Amino acid sequence: MTRAAISFRLATALLAVAFLSLGLVACEQTRADVPVQGPRDLARAAPEDVGMSSDRLERLNGAMQGLVDDGLLAGITTMISRHGKIAHFGTFGHQNLEDGVEMSEDTIFRIYSMTKPITGVALMILYEEGKFRLSDPVHRYIPEFEGLVVAKEDGPNGQPITEPADHPMTIRELMAHTAGLSYGIFSQSQVDALYNEANVLDNDSTLKDMIDKLAKIPLRQQPGSMWHYSVAVDVQGYLVEVLSGQKFDEFLDERVFGPLGMNDTAFHVAADKADRFSEVYTHDADGNLMAQEGFGGRRDYLDPPAFLSGGGGLVSTTMDYMRFSQMLLNGGELDGVRILAPSTVELMHLNHLPRELKEMSPGTGFGLDFAVVLDPVAADGISKGEYYWGGAAGTWFWIDPKEDLVFVGMIQHFGPLRPDVRSLSRRLTYQAILEPAS
């Protein structure tokens, strides 16, 4: 063998070793970036097994109990999953002060707007079946919405002066709260007054009745022109009915709640579960807790409603909502049951606001029925890519893909004296993480 041939073989061998080394390094980096913790099945685990500190989680327990002891909240539940395991589940105070019923892990809560992400998932199941595109005009499936006009300015006799919409609202805009709709309670305009006069979200009516009312009211602003919280997700619930041919509650039971084992999530509390249903509270003039149903007590949760509100009608438990949230963090699957594809879940928590809007609030965009953290510094958050929402009676949750974490918190409280338990729980959760996920 010539010296040149020997040199060539030696160089080739050294190059192969170099590539092998690079492959091993990449493999080690992959293993480090994706913790291997066994099945992501929400089995209970010691905090240390998932990179958290038991001692530091006691700070979370102490703070929640302190809010109860100080008379600021009647009861609280908090729950954390990390790497697919339950690292914390705390119950504090009472679900019913008057009867002395303590808060429990299976207490049932009004989740109000935490219904919205569930409705979004239901609609995206139909998206995966090819039933619509996000860019489709809503009126293609809800013809009552064809030709909607937009309020331009206030007019005489409480009727706004209108102009044509510059484009039909799309399903993407419907899911991102940029469709031009309103709620009638979070802003003041002639359009909002018309919502209230029409009683758009009448608990004794149907989703179709709501559509007929909305079709007669101008849009509050041009579609795509601003983020404005609205009845858009109730419209999505009706869209699920149109696209599936099923009643909204039946679709949720068959395609979401049943498969995920969310046995206590529904539009009402069954009679045999009524003893687990939490009372809801506010503070009286003297700062004392008193029982008081929200929104004027217009809803009796013990009877099935006529109006299946996709924007705020569900009751649920802490564990049920954790199962829903963990399914999303798992990329659309839980316990071997797949609800959505990973790409669809990813699509849902991208920022879908128009380029000229960019943000819902500083550092925060909006996906398909979730808020999304774009800039943790501006948003006063922790992780870029976190997505979340909350409910009117104080329930809250967030999903953090970066730290492979879900938090679900439940309270039942209305009023200005409600403490900022959401921000407090966030700080006390992240300070307990001692092993970052990546």
C-alpha positions in Angstrom: 0.0 0.0 0.0 1.4 3.4 -1.0 2.0 6.2 1.6 -0.7 8.2 -0.2 -3.3 5.4 0.2 -2.4 5.0 3.9 -2.8 8.8 4.4 -6.2 8.7 2.6 -7.5 5.8 4.8 -6.3 7.5 7.9 -8.0 10.7 7.0 -11.2 8.9 6.2 -11.2 7.1 9.5 -10.5 10.3 11.4 -13.4 12.0 9.6 -15.7 9.1 10.4 -14.8 9.4 14.1 -15.5 13.1 14.0 -18.9 12.6 12.5 -19.7 9.9 15.0 -18.7 12.2 17.8 -20.9 14.9 16.5 -23.8 12.5 16.3 -23.2 11.4 19.9 -23.1 15.0 21.1 -26.4 15.8 19.2 -28.0 12.7 20.7 -26.9 13.7 24.2 -28.3 17.2 23.6 -31.6 15.7 22.4 -31.8 13.5 25.5 -31.0 16.5 27.7 -33.6 18.7 26.1 -36.4 16.1 26.3 -36.7 14.7 29.8 -37.5 11.0 29.9 -40.1 10.6 32.7 -42.1 7.6 31.6 -45.8 7.8 30.5 -47.3 11.3 30.5 -50.4 9.9 32.2 -50.9 12.3 35.1 -49.9 9.7 37.7 -48.9 11.3 41.0 -45.2 11.8 41.6 -42.9 13.4 44.2 -42.0 17.0 43.1 -38.3 16.0 43.1 -39.0 13.3 40.5 -40.0 16.0 38.0 -37.4 18.6 38.9 -39.4 20.6 41.5 -38.8 21.2 45.2 -41.3 20.0 47.9 -40.0 22.6 50.3 -40.5 25.4 47.9 -44.0 24.2 46.9 -44.9 24.6 50.6 -44.7 28.4 49.9 -47.5 27.9 47.4 -49.5 26.0 49.9 -48.9 28.6 52.6 -49.9 31.5 50.4 -53.1 29.8 49.3 -54.1 28.9 52.8 -53.2 32.5 53.9 -55.8 33.9 51.4 -58.4 31.7 53.0 -57.4 32.5 56.5 -57.5 36.2 55.8 -61.1 35.9 54.6 -60.2 36.9 51.0 -61.3 33.7 49.4 -63.6 30.9 50.7 -61.8 28.1 49.0 -59.1 27.3 46.4 -57.7 24.3 44.6 -54.3 24.4 42.8 -52.8 21.7 40.7 -49.4 21.3 38.8 -48.3 18.7 36.3 -44.7 18.6 35.1 -43.4 16.1 32.5 -46.8 14.6 32.5 -47.0 13.8 36.2 -49.0 15.5 39.0 -46.4 17.1 41.3 -48.9 19.1 43.4 -52.6 19.1 44.2 -53.7 21.4 47.0 -57.1 22.1 48.4 -57.7 25.0 50.8 -60.8 26.3 52.7 -64.4 25.5 51.8 -66.5 24.9 48.8 -69.5 26.0 51.0 -68.9 28.1 54.0 -72.5 28.1 55.2 -72.7 24.3 55.3 -69.1 23.8 56.4 -68.3 21.7 53.4 -64.5 21.7 52.8 -62.9 22.1 49.4 -62.1 18.7 47.9 -60.2 17.4 44.9 -63.5 16.6 43.1 -65.3 19.9 43.8 -67.2 21.1 40.8 -66.8 24.7 39.7 -68.3 27.2 37.2 -65.4 27.7 34.8 -67.1 30.4 32.7 -64.6 31.5 30.0 -62.3 28.5 30.5 -65.1 26.9 28.4 -63.6 28.8 25.4 -60.5 26.7 24.8 -62.6 23.6 25.0 -64.9 25.0 22.3 -61.8 25.9 20.2 -60.6 22.3 20.4 -64.1 21.0 19.3 -64.0 23.3 16.3 -60.5 22.2 15.4 -61.5 18.6 15.5 -63.8 19.5 12.6 -61.0 21.5 11.0 -58.9 18.3 10.9 -61.7 16.5 9.2 -61.6 19.1 6.3 -64.9 20.8 7.2 -63.5 24.3 6.9 -60.5 26.5 6.4 -59.5 29.2 8.9 -59.6 31.8 6.1 -63.2 30.9 5.1 -65.9 33.6 5.6 -68.2 32.7 8.5 -71.2 33.4 6.4 -70.3 30.4 4.2 -71.6 28.2 7.1 -73.8 30.7 8.9 -75.6 32.5 6.0 -77.4 34.8 8.5 -74.0 36.7 8.8 -73.7 37.5 5.1 -73.7 41.2 4.4 -73.1 42.4 8.0 -72.5 46.1 8.3 -70.2 47.9 10.7 -71.0 50.7 13.2 -69.1 53.9 12.0 -70.3 56.3 14.6 -73.2 57.0 17.0 -76.5 57.8 15.3 -79.9 59.1 16.4 -82.3 57.1 18.5 -79.6 54.8 19.7 -79.0 53.4 16.2 -75.4 53.6 15.0 -74.6 55.0 11.5 -73.1 52.1 9.6 -70.8 51.4 6.7 -70.1 48.2 4.7 -67.6 45.7 6.2 -64.4 45.9 4.2 -64.3 42.1 4.2 -66.5 39.3 5.6 -65.4 38.1 9.0 -63.4 34.8 8.8 -63.3 31.8 11.1 -59.7 32.7 12.1 -61.0 36.2 13.2 -63.8 34.5 15.0 -61.4 32.4 17.0 -59.0 35.3 17.6 -61.6 37.8 18.9 -61.0 40.1 15.9 -64.3 39.4 14.1 -65.9 42.7 15.0 -68.3 41.2 17.6 -68.8 42.4 21.2 -70.1 41.2 24.5 -72.2 44.2 25.6 -70.5 44.3 29.0 -66.8 45.1 28.5 -67.3 48.3 26.5 -69.8 51.1 26.0 -71.2 51.9 22.6 -74.5 51.9 20.8 -73.7 48.4 19.5 -73.1 47.2 23.1 -76.4 48.7 24.1 -78.1 46.8 21.2 -76.6 43.6 22.5 -78.1 44.2 25.9 -81.5 45.2 24.5 -81.6 42.0 22.4 -80.4 39.9 25.4 -78.0 38.1 23.0 -76.9 35.5 25.5 -80.3 34.7 26.9 -80.1 31.5 28.9 -83.6 30.6 27.9 -82.9 30.8 24.2 -80.9 28.6 21.8 -77.7 29.1 19.9 -79.8 29.7 16.7 -81.7 32.4 18.5 -78.4 34.1 19.3 -77.4 34.0 15.6 -80.7 35.5 14.5 -80.2 38.4 17.0 -76.6 39.0 16.1 -77.5 39.1 12.4 -79.6 42.2 13.1 -76.9 44.1 15.0 -74.0 46.0 13.3 -70.5 44.8 14.0 -68.8 47.0 16.6 -65.7 47.5 14.5 -64.3 46.4 11.2 -63.3 42.7 11.1 -59.5 42.3 11.7 -59.1 45.9 13.0 -58.7 45.2 16.7 -58.8 42.5 19.4 -62.1 42.9 21.3 -63.5 40.2 23.7 -66.8 39.0 22.5 -69.5 36.4 22.0 -67.4 35.0 19.1 -66.8 31.7 20.9 -70.6 31.2 21.4 -70.8 31.6 17.7 -68.1 28.9 17.4 -70.4 26.6 19.4 -73.1 27.1 16.9 -70.6 26.6 14.1 -69.8 23.2 15.6 -73.4 22.3 15.4 -73.7 23.3 11.8 -70.5 21.5 10.7 -71.1 18.3 12.7 -74.9 18.0 12.5 -75.0 17.4 16.2 -76.1 19.4 19.2 -73.1 21.2 20.8 -73.3 19.3 24.1 -73.6 16.0 22.4 -70.5 16.7 20.2 -68.5 17.7 23.3 -69.5 14.5 25.2 -68.7 12.2 22.2 -65.5 13.8 20.9 -63.9 15.5 23.9 -65.3 14.7 27.4 -65.9 11.0 26.9 -62.6 10.2 25.3 -60.6 12.2 27.8 -62.4 10.9 30.9 -63.7 14.3 31.8 -66.6 12.8 33.6 -67.6 15.9 35.6 -67.5 18.5 32.8 -70.9 19.5 31.4 -73.3 22.3 30.9 -75.0 21.6 34.2 -74.5 19.7 37.5 -76.3 16.4 37.7 -78.5 15.8 40.7 -76.2 13.0 42.1 -73.2 15.5 42.0 -74.9 18.5 43.5 -73.2 18.0 46.9 -69.9 18.6 45.1 -70.9 21.9 43.5 -69.1 24.9 45.0 -70.9 28.0 46.2 -69.7 31.3 44.6 -68.8 34.3 46.8 -68.2 38.0 46.8 -67.5 40.5 49.6 -70.2 42.6 51.3 -69.9 46.3 52.1 -68.0 45.4 55.3 -65.5 43.2 53.5 -67.0 39.9 54.6 -67.5 36.9 52.3 -71.1 36.3 51.3 -72.7 33.8 48.8 -73.9 35.5 45.6 -74.3 34.0 42.2 -72.6 36.0 39.4 -74.3 37.9 36.5 -77.4 38.6 38.5 -78.1 34.9 39.2 -79.5 34.4 35.8 -78.4 30.8 35.5 -79.4 27.7 37.5 -76.6 25.2 37.1 -78.6 22.3 38.5 -80.9 22.1 35.4 -79.8 21.6 31.8 -79.8 24.9 30.0 -81.4 25.7 26.7 -78.4 27.9 25.8 -75.3 25.9 25.3 -72.7 28.6 25.8 -69.4 27.8 24.1 -68.1 31.0 25.6 -68.8 30.4 29.2 -71.4 27.7 30.0 -69.5 24.7 31.4 -68.8 23.4 34.9 -65.8 21.2 35.6 -63.4 19.9 38.2 -59.7 20.7 38.7 -58.7 17.2 37.5 -61.0 17.3 34.5 -59.5 20.5 33.3 -56.0 19.2 34.0 -56.8 16.2 31.7 -57.9 18.6 29.0 -54.8 20.8 29.4 -52.4 17.9 29.6 -53.8 16.5 26.3 -52.8 19.8 24.7 -49.3 19.8 26.2 -48.9 16.2 25.0 -49.6 17.4 21.5 -53.2 16.4 21.3 -53.1 13.0 23.1 -53.7 11.6 26.6 -53.7 8.0 27.8 -53.5 6.6 24.2 -56.5 8.7 23.1 -55.8 11.2 20.4 -58.0 14.3 20.1 -55.9 16.5 17.8 -52.7 16.2 15.8 -49.6 17.8 17.2 -49.5 20.3 14.3 -53.1 21.4 15.1 -52.3 22.0 18.7 -49.2 24.0 17.6 -51.4 26.0 15.2 -53.8 26.9 18.0 -51.2 28.5 20.2 -49.5 30.5 17.5 -50.2 34.2 17.4 -53.1 34.8 14.9 -53.5 38.5 15.4 -53.0 40.6 12.2 -49.5 42.0 11.6 -50.7 45.5 12.2 -52.2 44.5 15.6 -49.4 42.1 16.8 -50.5 42.1 20.4 -53.6 41.8 22.6 -51.7 43.5 25.4 -48.0 44.2 26.0 -46.0 41.1 25.2 -49.1 39.0 24.6 -50.7 37.8 21.4 -53.8 35.6 20.8 -54.1 32.2 19.2 -57.2 30.2 18.5 -59.1 30.7 21.7 -55.9 31.1 23.9 -53.8 34.1 24.9 -50.1 33.5 24.0 -47.0 35.0 25.6 -44.8 36.5 22.9 -42.4 38.4 25.1 -42.2 37.3 28.8 -40.6 40.6 29.9 -43.3 42.8 28.4 -46.0 40.4 29.5 -44.7 40.1 33.1 -44.5 36.3 32.5 -41.8 33.6 32.6 -41.8 31.5 29.4 -42.2 32.5 25.8 -44.9 30.4 24.2 -47.0 29.9 27.3 -50.7 29.9 26.5 -53.5 30.4 29.0 -56.9 31.8 29.9 -59.2 32.3 32.9 -62.9 32.4 33.9 -65.1 35.1 35.3 -65.4 33.6 38.8 -61.6 33.5 39.1 -60.6 30.1 37.7 -57.3 30.1 35.8 -54.8 27.9 34.0 -51.7 28.1 31.9 -49.7 25.6 29.7 -46.0 26.1 29.5 -44.4 24.0 26.7 -40.9 25.3 27.5 -41.0 24.0 31.1 -43.3 21.1 30.2 -45.8 22.3 32.9 -49.5 22.8 33.4 -51.1 24.8 36.2 -54.8 24.7 37.0 -56.4 26.8 39.7 -60.0 27.0 40.8 -61.8 29.6 43.0 -65.4 30.9 42.9 -65.4 34.6 43.6 -66.6 37.8 42.0 -65.9 41.4 42.9 -63.2 44.0 43.2 -61.8 42.6 46.4 -60.8 39.3 44.8 -57.0 38.9 45.4 -54.6 38.5 42.5 -54.2 34.8 43.1 -53.3 34.1 39.5 -50.1 36.2 39.6 -49.2 35.0 43.1 -49.5 31.3 42.1 -47.4 31.9 39.0 -44.4 33.2 41.0 -44.7 30.5 43.6 -44.9 27.8 41.0 -41.8 28.8 39.0 -39.6 29.4 42.1 -40.2 25.7 42.9 -38.6 24.5 39.7 -35.0 23.6 40.3 -34.3 21.6 37.2 -35.3 23.6 34.0 -36.7 21.5 31.3 -34.2 22.7 28.7 
